[in-house]
């Protein structure tokens, strides 16, 4: 039987300001990427989200990003490898404290937004992030874009990696995600999104915006929890994958 992890970015709130349907979506995913306080999140939100994930039996990962609340971590920022190393270690450490205090174990690390996309292209930045993860805990799983430099760096340094694909994003012929600045970056039709995911898992192929099939490895599938219909999509993709005979299981199991 085919197996895949289903992950979602979570804890992207601030105090009284809440976004997403984290508690409900946790019923349909197997891994949670929890914001660590830079692009989003705060201590109380981190603790709450960790405890919700534990309650639902969902694997917990750190979701470090640029210190850019105004841009939600999606704006490219010039950063040296040393600076990237420091900000990733710092943020993993913050979430790890809450995970340990709850008697649990951190499962993975997935960079957020611009940091993630830049690391998919830049070998030096990818190495710095992979080294940060390895130095904090060599047993952590590193999530990265399928075929990207972050996966290569993680494998080279000795980490377990999980090649990630995206349910609601379109792809370029290079294997990169279409920039969110482009009109066709997002797949708005849930049926098309599900069909893309099923094909990525079963055939290891995805069709680019140019109509070219590219090879892809789907260890974990990302869904976004901040869309207007995120909860209904999470339910739909969970049920559709299981109907296709695909087992949903946390990457750490």
Secondary structure per residue as TSV (DSSP state, phi and psi in degrees):
chain	resnum	aa	ss	phi	psi
A	1	X	-	360.0	135.8
A	2	X	-	-68.5	143.2
A	3	X	E	-128.3	146.6
A	4	X	E	-151.9	150.7
A	5	X	E	-92.6	143.1
A	6	X	E	-118.9	112.9
A	7	X	E	-114.9	159.0
A	8	X	E	-146.6	140.2
A	9	X	E	-76.5	131.0
A	10	X	E	-141.1	172.5
A	11	X	-	69.1	22.8
A	12	X	-	-92.5	56.7
A	13	X	-	-128.7	173.7
A	14	X	B	-139.9	107.0
A	15	X	T	52.6	-116.3
A	16	X	T	-76.8	-16.5
A	17	X	B	-86.6	119.0
A	18	X	-	-117.2	140.8
A	19	X	-	-135.3	148.4
A	20	X	S	84.3	-179.9
A	21	X	-	-126.1	54.2
A	22	X	H	-51.8	-50.8
A	23	X	H	-60.4	-42.7
A	24	X	H	-72.3	-41.5
A	25	X	H	-64.3	-29.9
A	26	X	T	-60.5	-16.2
A	27	X	T	-73.6	-14.0
A	28	X	T	-121.6	-2.7
A	29	X	-	-115.5	168.2
A	30	X	S	-114.1	-14.3
A	31	X	E	-139.9	142.8
A	32	X	E	-119.5	127.9
A	33	X	E	-98.0	109.3
A	34	X	E	-100.6	124.0
A	35	X	E	-57.7	142.6
A	36	X	-	-108.7	16.3
A	37	X	S	102.0	-3.9
A	38	X	S	-94.5	-65.8
A	39	X	S	-78.6	-23.1
A	40	X	S	-169.6	167.9
A	41	X	-	90.2	161.7
A	42	X	-	-151.5	172.1
A	43	X	H	-54.1	-45.9
A	44	X	H	-64.9	-40.3
A	45	X	H	-67.5	-39.4
A	46	X	H	-60.3	-48.4
A	47	X	H	-61.1	-45.7
A	48	X	H	-61.5	-43.8
A	49	X	H	-68.9	-38.9
A	50	X	H	-57.7	-47.0
A	51	X	H	-67.2	-35.2
A	52	X	H	-65.3	-42.6
A	53	X	H	-63.7	-41.1
A	54	X	H	-63.3	-41.4
A	55	X	H	-60.9	-35.5
A	56	X	H	-90.4	-4.2
A	57	X	T	72.4	31.6
A	58	X	-	-101.2	137.4
A	59	X	E	-63.3	142.3
A	60	X	E	-108.6	130.3
A	61	X	E	-129.8	153.3
A	62	X	E	-84.7	141.4
A	63	X	E	-124.9	72.7
A	64	X	-	-77.7	144.4
A	65	X	-	-144.6	-175.5
A	66	X	-	-69.6	152.4
A	67	X	S	-79.1	77.0
A	68	X	-	-146.9	72.9
A	69	X	T	-62.5	-42.5
A	70	X	T	-60.5	-36.1
A	71	X	T	-97.6	6.9
A	72	X	T	52.8	32.0
A	73	X	T	69.3	13.3
A	74	X	-	-102.9	4.4
A	75	X	S	-100.9	133.6
A	76	X	-	-63.7	132.4
A	77	X	-	-126.6	130.7
A	78	X	-	-65.4	121.3
A	79	X	-	-142.7	136.9
A	80	X	-	-79.3	160.3
A	81	X	H	-56.0	-38.9
A	82	X	H	-64.6	-40.6
A	83	X	H	-66.6	-39.6
A	84	X	H	-64.1	-42.4
A	85	X	H	-57.1	-48.0
A	86	X	H	-64.4	-44.7
A	87	X	H	-69.1	-29.9
A	88	X	H	-74.1	-44.5
A	89	X	H	-59.1	-44.4
A	90	X	H	-59.0	-47.3
A	91	X	H	-74.1	-37.4
A	92	X	H	-59.8	-43.9
A	93	X	H	-60.5	-38.1
A	94	X	H	-63.1	-47.8
A	95	X	H	-71.6	-36.7
A	96	X	H	-57.9	-35.9
A	97	X	H	-60.1	-43.9
A	98	X	H	-69.8	-36.8
A	99	X	H	-65.2	-45.7
A	100	X	H	-65.2	-40.2
A	101	X	H	-63.0	-24.9
A	102	X	T	-90.7	2.5
A	103	X	T	78.4	21.3
A	104	X	-	-115.7	-174.1
A	105	X	-	-129.9	135.3
A	106	X	-	-70.5	134.9
A	107	X	-	-97.7	-43.8
A	108	X	E	-152.3	173.1
A	109	X	E	-132.9	130.3
A	110	X	E	-131.4	111.1
A	111	X	-	-59.1	156.7
A	112	X	-	-106.5	146.3
A	113	X	H	51.3	-125.4
A	114	X	H	-62.5	-37.4
A	115	X	H	-60.5	-42.6
A	116	X	H	-62.1	-50.9
A	117	X	H	-67.8	-37.5
A	118	X	H	-65.5	-39.8
A	119	X	H	-69.0	-24.8
A	120	X	H	-68.3	-23.0
A	121	X	H	-106.4	-27.3
A	122	X	-	-105.9	109.8
A	123	X	H	-60.7	-37.1
A	124	X	H	-69.1	-43.1
A	125	X	H	-66.1	-41.1
A	126	X	H	-60.4	-43.1
A	127	X	H	-63.7	-41.8
A	128	X	H	-61.4	-41.5
A	129	X	H	-68.1	-45.0
A	130	X	H	-61.7	-40.0
A	131	X	H	-64.6	-39.8
A	132	X	H	-61.7	-45.7
A	133	X	H	-62.8	-46.1
A	134	X	H	-61.9	-41.8
A	135	X	H	-69.3	-31.7
A	136	X	H	-73.1	-46.5
A	137	X	-	-165.0	108.4
A	138	X	T	-69.5	-7.4
A	139	X	T	-91.6	-6.3
A	140	X	S	-68.2	147.5
A	141	X	E	-92.9	133.2
A	142	X	E	-99.9	120.0
A	143	X	E	-88.0	137.7
A	144	X	E	-157.0	163.7
A	145	X	E	-61.2	131.0
A	146	X	T	-53.6	125.7
A	147	X	T	83.2	-2.5
A	148	X	S	-86.8	172.6
A	149	X	H	-66.4	-29.2
A	150	X	H	-65.8	-40.0
A	151	X	H	-64.7	-42.7
A	152	X	H	-61.4	-43.8
A	153	X	H	-66.2	-41.8
A	154	X	H	-62.3	-44.4
A	155	X	H	-63.0	-41.5
A	156	X	H	-65.3	-36.0
A	157	X	H	-83.4	-12.7
A	158	X	T	106.2	13.2
A	159	X	-	-85.6	154.4
A	160	X	E	-77.1	134.3
A	161	X	E	-120.2	158.5
A	162	X	E	-129.8	114.3
A	163	X	E	-74.3	125.7
A	164	X	E	-105.5	140.5
A	165	X	E	-122.3	162.4
A	166	X	E	-119.6	131.2
A	167	X	S	-74.2	-37.6
A	168	X	S	-114.6	21.6
A	169	X	B	-120.9	149.0
A	170	X	-	-92.9	162.1
A	171	X	B	-118.3	147.6
A	172	X	-	-89.1	165.4
A	173	X	T	-67.7	-15.1
A	174	X	T	-77.7	-11.8
A	175	X	S	95.6	-6.8
A	176	X	-	-79.7	157.7
A	177	X	B	-72.8	146.5
A	178	X	-	-66.4	133.5
A	179	X	-	-58.4	142.5
A	180	X	T	-65.1	-12.4
A	181	X	T	-77.3	-12.9
A	182	X	S	-89.4	146.4
A	183	X	T	-63.8	-31.6
A	184	X	T	-98.0	22.8
A	185	X	S	-69.3	-34.3
A	186	X	B	-107.5	145.0
A	187	X	-	-96.2	112.1
A	188	X	-	-86.7	-24.1
A	189	X	-	-85.0	114.5
A	190	X	H	-59.4	-37.1
A	191	X	H	-65.7	-39.1
A	192	X	H	-67.2	-38.6
A	193	X	H	-63.5	-45.2
A	194	X	H	-63.2	-44.7
A	195	X	H	-61.2	-38.0
A	196	X	H	-63.7	-43.6
A	197	X	H	-64.6	-46.1
A	198	X	H	-58.8	-43.1
A	199	X	H	-66.9	-39.4
A	200	X	H	-61.5	-37.3
A	201	X	H	-77.2	-46.7
A	202	X	H	-80.3	-38.7
A	203	X	T	-107.6	-10.8
A	204	X	S	56.9	40.8
A	205	X	E	-136.1	150.9
A	206	X	E	-143.1	143.3
A	207	X	E	-91.6	126.0
A	208	X	-	-76.6	171.1
A	209	X	T	-64.7	-19.0
A	210	X	T	-89.5	2.2
A	211	X	S	85.0	12.9
A	212	X	-	-99.6	131.2
A	213	X	E	-76.1	132.9
A	214	X	E	-125.4	149.0
A	215	X	E	-78.6	140.3
A	216	X	-	-146.7	147.0
A	217	X	-	-110.2	124.3
A	218	X	-	-113.9	90.5
A	219	X	S	-88.6	-34.9
A	220	X	E	-142.4	141.6
A	221	X	E	-112.2	127.9
A	222	X	E	-93.6	131.9
A	223	X	E	-118.5	150.8
A	224	X	-	-98.6	134.9
A	225	X	S	-94.5	5.6
A	226	X	S	-110.3	8.3
A	227	X	S	-80.1	166.5
A	228	X	T	-66.8	-26.5
A	229	X	T	-125.1	35.4
A	230	X	H	-60.0	-40.8
A	231	X	H	-65.9	-46.2
A	232	X	H	-66.1	-34.8
A	233	X	H	-69.5	-40.8
A	234	X	H	-58.1	-44.1
A	235	X	H	-63.9	-44.1
A	236	X	H	-64.8	-44.9
A	237	X	H	-70.2	-36.1
A	238	X	H	-59.2	-51.7
A	239	X	H	-67.5	-37.2
A	240	X	H	-67.9	-41.7
A	241	X	H	-65.2	-42.2
A	242	X	H	-65.9	-35.9
A	243	X	H	-64.9	-26.3
A	244	X	T	-83.5	2.4
A	245	X	T	80.6	21.2
A	246	X	-	-99.9	122.4
A	247	X	E	-81.2	132.5
A	248	X	E	-97.0	119.5
A	249	X	-	-147.7	140.5
A	250	X	-	-57.4	143.5
A	251	X	T	-62.0	-22.8
A	252	X	T	-85.7	-1.0
A	253	X	-	-105.9	360.0
